């Protein structure tokens, strides 16, 4: 999931932002127009419902950046209620970089 905006021009429905949700398993990609970033929870619920209706499976992992709209207590409560594990791209990248650095340091010739 990611949120883009504010856009240069407001839409007819007064939307300045949009959230893109992608289901890696099914390839389902959905863009939700939003008036405010705080509408992310409502959009996530719509995406989760649509994914359930099409696959009869719950979302297991949510991958997003550390943006504040994804760190709200309301969204975290919704995720824990639905059994979704939140996974941060930035956290994963930090772990990957440290693993690569350790491997590179171990293989570096002494001299």
Buried (B, 14 or more C-beta within 10 A) or exposed (E): BBBEBEEEEEEEEEBBBBBBBBBEEEEBEBEBBBBEBBBBBEBBEBBBEBBEEEEEEEBEEBBBBEBEBBEBEEBBEBBEEBEBEBEBEEEEEEEEEEEEEEEEEEEEEEE
